[in-house]
Amino acid sequence: MKHIEKISLIGLGAMGVFFAPRLYETYGENFRVIANGERKERLENKGVTVNGINYKFPIITPDVMGDEADLIIIGVKGYSLEQAIEDIRNQVGKNTLILSLLNGVDSEERLIKEFGNEHVLYSFMRMSVVMKDGKADFDPYWGKIHFGEKENHEYTDRVLAVKEVFDKADIPYSIEKDMLKGIWFKYMCNIGENMTCALLGIPFGAFRTDDNANWIRINAMREVAAIAGKKGIDLGEKEIEAQNKTVVTIPEKNKPSTLQDLEAGKKTEIDMFAGNVVKMGKELNVPTPINEMFYHGIRVLENK
């Protein structure tokens, strides 16, 4: 079985900090963060603070050659994927594996097109981390990474190698039998929760008590489920009901990424979220009125 010794992470935001402290504590200098320019300077000088501990992780710049990683974890925003692809290029060697933590449903295909199927595993995150001004406080065991081949009835050597990493670093994970369904389920939940919270300016706790917020959330999810069905992916009321039970367990004050971005005056991932739902709906003749509202409403909030 392949053993992973050298790990690189690009993107040290809410998703990246879920991994970085534990990977650094386990792999030491063999864990590196890819960064350059102003971001490199900021991480070297100020670091990031996770659960009260300030970390200054080892940095490797994108131009370094001959120091390929065994595993690359991509935790950037969706609109930064193209730049991330260029920034990891010198880190990809003959046996490098790549995990993309991005929201959305197409990052694996884009990475496969660029680097080849032999380098890419499928993955998605189910977690809620609020990060502000380089600081994050969260329960490191609330949430997990889901990963694997497209189908995982038996574990391949690639999957076992990554499993070994997460076991060593005490990072919660799940290996799904059907990764495409898992990715689309996560996307459906993100559309319902992320977009509703962003448009209305509410935290996750609103879904515990507000029937109106839940009406918007659930019907937005149904639009995604209808699109998934057209693509042969089995999502529907059973999965929506399962998420109804999960969403009320998310810490009440936590806010999803798009609302965090709006409040910080940052660019959002609206194109990848509601924008892509509307686009796919038009291609497949599936009505998406709630996602059209999300798209245009959140664009107004960005402009505001």
Secondary structure per residue as TSV (DSSP state, phi and psi in degrees):
chain	resnum	aa	ss	phi	psi
A	1	M	-	360.0	139.3
A	2	K	-	-63.7	137.7
A	3	H	-	-114.3	132.4
A	4	I	-	-93.1	126.0
A	5	E	-	-117.0	-30.3
A	6	K	-	-122.2	126.3
A	7	I	E	-126.6	134.5
A	8	S	E	-121.7	139.7
A	9	L	E	-120.5	132.0
A	10	I	E	-118.3	122.2
A	11	G	-	105.2	100.0
A	12	L	-	-110.9	47.8
A	13	G	S	-96.2	-147.8
A	14	A	T	-60.1	-37.5
A	15	M	T	-77.9	-41.0
A	16	G	H	-61.8	-40.3
A	17	V	H	-71.8	-14.1
A	18	F	H	-64.2	-31.4
A	19	F	H	-100.1	-40.8
A	20	A	H	-56.1	-50.9
A	21	P	H	-58.5	-43.3
A	22	R	H	-72.6	-35.6
A	23	L	H	-68.4	-38.6
A	24	Y	H	-66.2	-42.4
A	25	E	H	-65.4	-28.0
A	26	T	H	-89.9	-40.4
A	27	Y	H	-109.3	-5.8
A	28	G	G	57.1	-132.1
A	29	E	G	-69.2	-10.8
A	30	N	G	-80.7	-1.0
A	31	F	E	-106.0	126.5
A	32	R	E	-133.0	151.7
A	33	V	E	-104.5	129.2
A	34	I	E	-84.6	121.0
A	35	A	-	-161.8	155.6
A	36	N	-	-148.0	176.8
A	37	G	H	60.5	-140.3
A	38	E	H	-62.1	-37.6
A	39	R	H	-64.8	-42.8
A	40	K	H	-59.3	-44.8
A	41	E	H	-62.8	-41.7
A	42	R	H	-66.5	-42.3
A	43	L	H	-68.1	-35.2
A	44	E	H	-71.8	-36.3
A	45	N	H	-86.0	-42.9
A	46	K	T	-107.9	-26.1
A	47	G	-	64.8	-161.7
A	48	V	E	-130.6	151.0
A	49	T	E	-111.9	120.0
A	50	V	E	-121.7	119.0
A	51	N	T	50.5	44.3
A	52	G	T	84.2	-2.9
A	53	I	E	-110.3	128.8
A	54	N	E	-88.4	128.5
A	55	Y	E	-117.3	136.1
A	56	K	-	-121.0	92.8
A	57	F	-	-75.6	155.0
A	58	P	-	-58.4	138.8
A	59	I	E	-113.1	138.1
A	60	I	E	-127.0	135.4
A	61	T	-	-88.6	154.0
A	62	P	T	-61.3	-21.8
A	63	D	T	-84.1	-6.8
A	64	V	-	-69.2	130.0
A	65	M	-	-115.5	153.5
A	66	G	S	81.1	13.0
A	67	D	-	-130.9	53.4
A	68	E	-	-66.6	149.7
A	69	A	E	-90.4	153.3
A	70	D	E	-81.5	-29.5
A	71	L	E	-140.2	130.9
A	72	I	E	-117.2	129.0
A	73	I	E	-110.9	124.4
A	74	I	E	-105.2	116.8
A	75	G	-	-124.1	29.0
A	76	V	-	-84.1	171.6
A	77	K	-	-69.4	157.8
A	78	G	G	-58.6	-37.6
A	79	Y	G	-74.1	-6.1
A	80	S	G	-104.5	7.2
A	81	L	H	-63.6	-43.0
A	82	E	H	-60.2	-41.5
A	83	Q	H	-67.5	-38.2
A	84	A	H	-62.3	-38.4
A	85	I	H	-58.4	-43.4
A	86	E	H	-67.9	-38.6
A	87	D	H	-71.5	-24.0
A	88	I	H	-94.8	-5.6
A	89	R	G	-54.1	-43.4
A	90	N	G	-75.1	-9.9
A	91	Q	G	-90.0	-10.5
A	92	V	E	-91.2	112.4
A	93	G	E	-105.7	-169.7
A	94	K	E	-58.7	-36.9
A	95	N	E	-114.2	14.8
A	96	T	E	-67.9	137.7
A	97	L	E	-107.4	145.7
A	98	I	E	-124.3	130.4
A	99	L	E	-115.9	127.6
A	100	S	E	-104.9	123.1
A	101	L	-	-93.6	6.0
A	102	L	-	-63.2	147.3
A	103	N	S	-68.0	166.5
A	104	G	S	100.0	-175.7
A	105	V	S	-127.8	8.9
A	106	D	-	-132.2	7.3
A	107	S	H	-67.2	-35.5
A	108	E	H	-62.5	-42.9
A	109	E	H	-62.4	-39.4
A	110	R	H	-66.7	-38.1
A	111	L	H	-71.7	-38.6
A	112	I	H	-62.1	-42.4
A	113	K	H	-60.8	-34.8
A	114	E	H	-84.0	-42.2
A	115	F	H	-115.6	-14.9
A	116	G	-	102.7	147.1
A	117	N	G	-59.1	-30.3
A	118	E	G	-66.8	-14.0
A	119	H	G	-101.4	-11.5
A	120	V	E	-116.3	127.9
A	121	L	E	-106.1	160.1
A	122	Y	E	-90.7	145.2
A	123	S	E	-160.4	158.1
A	124	F	E	-156.9	159.8
A	125	M	E	-108.5	142.0
A	126	R	E	-125.8	94.8
A	127	M	E	-162.1	166.6
A	128	S	-	-137.7	108.3
A	129	V	-	-125.4	128.3
A	130	V	-	-99.9	123.0
A	131	M	E	-123.5	130.6
A	132	K	E	-144.7	131.3
A	133	D	T	52.9	40.7
A	134	G	T	75.4	16.2
A	135	K	E	-128.4	140.4
A	136	A	E	-143.0	134.3
A	137	D	-	-125.9	122.7
A	138	F	-	-161.1	162.5
A	139	D	-	-80.2	113.7
A	140	P	T	-68.3	-6.8
A	141	Y	T	-110.9	6.1
A	142	W	S	-96.5	103.8
A	143	G	E	110.4	164.4
A	144	K	E	-160.2	165.7
A	145	I	E	-95.6	136.9
A	146	H	E	-108.5	130.8
A	147	F	E	-152.0	169.0
A	148	G	E	152.0	-173.7
A	149	E	S	-69.8	176.0
A	150	K	S	-57.6	-40.5
A	151	E	B	-128.8	143.1
A	152	N	-	-134.7	60.4
A	153	H	S	-74.8	-30.9
A	154	E	S	-132.1	145.7
A	155	Y	-	-82.8	127.3
A	156	T	-	-79.3	169.0
A	157	D	H	-60.6	-34.7
A	158	R	H	-63.5	-44.9
A	159	V	H	-66.2	-41.7
A	160	L	H	-64.1	-34.7
A	161	A	H	-65.8	-42.4
A	162	V	H	-71.9	-37.6
A	163	K	H	-56.8	-41.5
A	164	E	H	-61.0	-39.5
A	165	V	H	-60.6	-49.7
A	166	F	H	-69.4	-31.9
A	167	D	H	-64.3	-47.1
A	168	K	H	-61.5	-40.6
A	169	A	H	-89.3	0.8
A	170	D	T	58.9	44.6
A	171	I	-	-103.0	121.9
A	172	P	-	-62.6	139.4
A	173	Y	E	-150.9	166.4
A	174	S	E	-144.8	138.1
A	175	I	E	-105.1	107.8
A	176	E	-	-82.8	142.5
A	177	K	S	-65.9	-37.5
A	178	D	B	-123.2	94.1
A	179	M	H	-70.5	-34.6
A	180	L	H	-62.7	-43.1
A	181	K	H	-62.4	-41.1
A	182	G	H	-61.9	-43.0
A	183	I	H	-63.5	-42.8
A	184	W	H	-70.3	-34.1
A	185	F	H	-63.3	-45.9
A	186	K	H	-61.6	-40.9
A	187	Y	H	-62.9	-43.3
A	188	M	H	-59.7	-44.0
A	189	C	H	-65.7	-40.2
A	190	N	H	-62.1	-42.3
A	191	I	I	-60.3	-48.8
A	192	G	I	-63.7	-46.7
A	193	E	I	-87.9	-50.9
A	194	N	I	-61.2	-47.5
A	195	M	I	-70.6	-40.6
A	196	T	H	-63.1	-47.3
A	197	C	H	-61.8	-41.2
A	198	A	H	-66.0	-45.7
A	199	L	H	-66.6	-39.4
A	200	L	H	-94.6	-9.7
A	201	G	T	69.2	41.2
A	202	I	-	-121.6	150.6
A	203	P	-	-83.0	175.3
A	204	F	G	-58.0	-30.3
A	205	G	G	-58.3	-23.2
A	206	A	G	-60.6	-29.7
A	207	F	G	-72.3	-9.4
A	208	R	G	-79.2	-22.9
A	209	T	T	-132.2	-20.1
A	210	D	-	-104.9	108.6
A	211	D	H	-65.0	-31.7
A	212	N	H	-68.6	-42.7
A	213	A	H	-62.3	-39.7
A	214	N	H	-69.4	-33.1
A	215	W	H	-61.3	-45.6
A	216	I	H	-63.7	-47.3
A	217	R	H	-57.3	-50.8
A	218	I	H	-67.7	-41.6
A	219	N	H	-72.5	-28.1
A	220	A	H	-66.5	-39.9
A	221	M	H	-63.2	-37.1
A	222	R	H	-63.6	-33.7
A	223	E	H	-63.6	-41.5
A	224	V	H	-66.9	-41.2
A	225	A	H	-60.9	-38.4
A	226	A	H	-65.0	-39.1
A	227	I	H	-67.1	-44.3
A	228	A	H	-58.8	-41.7
A	229	G	H	-58.8	-38.6
A	230	K	H	-65.4	-24.7
A	231	K	T	-94.4	6.5
A	232	G	T	83.2	16.8
A	233	I	-	-106.3	125.0
A	234	D	-	-84.3	91.8
A	235	L	-	-126.1	141.6
A	236	G	S	-170.6	-150.6
A	237	E	H	-63.5	-32.6
A	238	K	H	-61.3	-44.7
A	239	E	H	-71.8	-35.9
A	240	I	H	-64.6	-42.5
A	241	E	H	-64.1	-38.1
A	242	A	H	-61.5	-40.9
A	243	Q	H	-70.9	-29.3
A	244	N	H	-57.6	-33.4
A	245	K	H	-79.2	-28.9
A	246	T	H	-79.9	-40.6
A	247	V	H	-61.4	-29.5
A	248	V	T	-78.4	-4.3
A	249	T	T	-95.4	-9.2
A	250	I	S	-70.0	136.3
A	251	P	-	-47.0	130.7
A	252	E	T	-56.0	-39.5
A	253	K	T	-86.6	-7.7
A	254	N	-	-65.1	145.7
A	255	K	-	-122.5	137.8
A	256	P	-	-71.0	169.1
A	257	S	H	-60.6	-39.3
A	258	T	H	-67.7	-39.0
A	259	L	H	-66.5	-39.9
A	260	Q	H	-59.5	-43.2
A	261	D	H	-63.5	-44.1
A	262	L	H	-61.9	-44.7
A	263	E	H	-66.4	-27.1
A	264	A	T	-90.7	0.2
A	265	G	T	70.4	26.6
A	266	K	-	-99.6	163.3
A	267	K	-	-65.4	139.9
A	268	T	-	-100.0	173.3
A	269	E	-	-97.4	31.4
A	270	I	T	-58.9	-34.4
A	271	D	I	-63.0	-40.7
A	272	M	I	-74.2	-31.0
A	273	F	I	-85.6	-101.8
A	274	A	I	-61.1	-36.8
A	275	G	I	-59.2	-41.7
A	276	N	H	-72.8	-33.8
A	277	V	H	-62.4	-45.8
A	278	V	H	-61.1	-43.5
A	279	K	H	-61.0	-48.6
A	280	M	H	-66.1	-36.4
A	281	G	H	-61.1	-41.8
A	282	K	H	-65.8	-39.6
A	283	E	H	-65.8	-33.4
A	284	L	H	-106.4	5.9
A	285	N	T	61.5	43.0
A	286	V	-	-112.1	121.2
A	287	P	-	-63.9	136.7
A	288	T	-	-134.9	55.4
A	289	P	H	-63.9	-35.4
A	290	I	H	-70.2	-39.4
A	291	N	H	-70.7	-29.1
A	292	E	H	-64.7	-40.7
A	293	M	H	-62.3	-45.5
A	294	F	H	-55.2	-50.2
A	295	Y	H	-58.4	-53.0
A	296	H	H	-73.1	-36.2
A	297	G	H	-66.0	-43.3
A	298	I	H	-72.9	-30.6
A	299	R	H	-60.3	-40.9
A	300	V	H	-60.7	-42.9
A	301	L	H	-65.0	-36.7
A	302	E	H	-61.1	-46.7
A	303	N	H	-65.0	-36.3
A	304	K	-	-61.3	360.0
